[in-house]
Amino acid sequence: MYHGAEHKTVFAWEDGQDLTIENIRRYSTRHPRCGTSFILVVMIVSILIFSLLGRPDFLHRVLYKLLLLPVVAGISYEVIRFTGKHRDWGWVRILSWPGLLLQKITTREPTDDQIEVAVVAMKKVI
């Protein structure tokens, strides 16, 4: 539920709203740039990139994965950033839907007390 409060607070801040419980309550607990979505994107990008390498022996596989880790992370970061910036485009909503669906597991509707905690944390970050 704290995770949901965090998402709602970030949404309100991104929309330029005052960080009050009343303003924050109306936002979704699912955010397109969530770490949960990022993990899913990393997994998909990893599968796509590493499937192009075939089936090398163990030592080469480990070496490739270590060398390509920054590439996978960079591509995944840019995908998440893009989907967060253009979430009103139809095809982007389709692209980000699996990550938002996965967030049904990791977020819940928060209580007002939890939103207050998220507001204090957000103000410290800002």
C-alpha positions in Angstrom: 0.0 0.0 0.0 3.0 2.3 0.6 4.1 1.6 -3.0 0.7 2.7 -4.2 0.9 5.8 -2.1 4.3 6.6 -3.7 2.9 6.2 -7.2 -0.1 8.4 -6.5 2.1 11.1 -4.9 4.5 11.1 -7.9 1.6 11.4 -10.3 0.3 14.4 -8.4 3.7 16.0 -8.3 4.2 15.4 -12.1 0.8 17.0 -12.7 1.9 20.1 -10.8 -0.7 19.5 -8.0 -0.2 20.5 -4.4 0.8 17.5 -2.4 -2.4 17.2 -0.3 -4.2 14.0 0.5 -7.3 15.2 -1.4 -5.3 15.8 -4.6 -3.3 12.6 -4.4 -6.3 10.3 -3.7 -7.6 10.7 -7.3 -4.5 9.3 -9.0 -3.7 5.7 -10.0 -1.6 3.4 -8.0 0.0 2.1 -11.3 2.8 4.3 -12.7 4.4 3.7 -16.1 8.0 4.3 -14.8 7.7 2.0 -11.8 10.6 -0.3 -10.9 8.3 -3.3 -11.3 7.7 -2.3 -14.9 11.4 -1.7 -15.3 12.2 -5.2 -14.2 9.8 -6.6 -16.7 11.3 -4.5 -19.5 14.8 -5.6 -18.5 13.7 -9.2 -18.8 12.1 -8.7 -22.2 15.1 -6.7 -23.6 17.5 -9.3 -22.2 15.6 -12.1 -23.9 15.6 -10.2 -27.2 19.3 -9.3 -27.1 20.7 -12.6 -25.8 18.6 -14.6 -28.2 20.6 -13.0 -31.0 23.8 -14.5 -29.6 22.8 -18.1 -30.1 24.0 -20.7 -27.6 27.7 -20.0 -26.9 29.7 -22.0 -24.4 29.4 -21.1 -20.7 32.5 -18.8 -20.5 31.4 -16.8 -23.6 27.9 -16.6 -22.4 29.0 -15.1 -19.0 31.3 -12.7 -20.8 28.6 -11.6 -23.2 26.1 -11.0 -20.4 28.6 -9.0 -18.4 29.6 -6.9 -21.5 26.0 -6.3 -22.6 24.5 -5.6 -19.2 25.0 -1.8 -19.6 23.3 -2.0 -23.1 20.4 -4.0 -21.7 20.0 -1.5 -18.8 20.3 1.5 -21.1 17.7 0.3 -23.6 15.4 -0.7 -20.8 15.7 2.7 -19.1 15.0 4.5 -22.3 11.9 2.4 -23.0 10.5 3.1 -19.5 11.4 6.8 -19.8 9.7 7.0 -23.3 6.5 5.2 -22.1 6.3 7.5 -19.1 6.6 10.6 -21.3 4.2 9.5 -24.0 1.6 7.6 -21.9 -1.3 9.2 -23.8 -0.3 7.6 -27.1 -2.4 4.5 -27.9 0.5 2.2 -29.0 2.6 3.3 -25.9 -0.3 2.3 -23.6 -0.3 -1.1 -25.3 3.5 -1.4 -24.8 3.3 -0.4 -21.1 0.2 -2.5 -20.3 2.1 -5.6 -19.2 4.1 -3.6 -16.7 1.0 -1.8 -15.4 -0.7 -5.2 -15.1 2.2 -6.6 -13.1 1.9 -3.7 -10.7 -1.5 -5.1 -9.6 0.6 -7.5 -7.6 2.9 -4.9 -6.1 0.6 -2.0 -5.3 -2.6 -1.5 -3.4 -4.9 1.5 -2.7 -3.2 3.3 0.3 -4.8 4.7 3.4 -4.6 8.5 4.1 -1.8 7.8 6.7 0.3 6.0 4.0 -0.3 8.9 1.6 1.0 11.3 4.3 4.2 9.2 4.6 4.6 9.3 0.8 4.1 13.1 0.9 6.8 13.6 3.5 9.2 11.3 1.6 8.5 13.2 -1.7 9.1 16.6 -0.1 12.4 15.4 1.3 13.4 14.2 -2.2 12.2 17.4 -3.9 
